[in-house]
């Protein structure tokens, strides 16, 4: 993260994202596969499987490949490059990625429980989550907020504004924080 200043001199926190260049590697049509989509590749890979190498033989080796559903796949061509020029300053985008994994966490940290009272006979229960469930089913009902692994899930941040576009470096300055750790892969879509 870094910061930029608007024309009034107000500081705005932004996240710098390297957005592309991505290459269209496959066009999926409704007539053949049953849905309209495109497959794009990003990043350089050292090794890929032989079937995948045969599929994208002249386009290069990509570390990441992902399908995106589109309304009209005929608007794209195999080998077409998608880069930051698809965005402009002021666009509202949605950024999706895998959030930071925080390991095993208790109920207070994971779900924001406040724990038990600090007096009136409470002993060793200051950080416990409290009651787990009703008496009747005699087992823990699915979905009860319990301790467990925290983070490491797919998160989407919506309504983020593009503050600056640097076409020479393929960089986007997106207002605010985005999900994921540094150098992780995120998906940016216009919303």
Buried (B, 14 or more C-beta within 10 A) or exposed (E): EEEBEEEEEEEBEBBBBBBBBBBBBBBBEEEEEEEBBBBBBBEEBEEBEEEBEEBBEEBEBBEEBBEBEBEEBEEBEBEBEBBBEEBEEEBEBBBBBBBBEEEEBBBBEBBEBEBBEEEEEEEEEEEBBEEEEEEEEEEEEEEEEEBEEBBEEEBBBEEBBBBBBEEEEBBBBBBBEBBBEEEEEBEBEEE
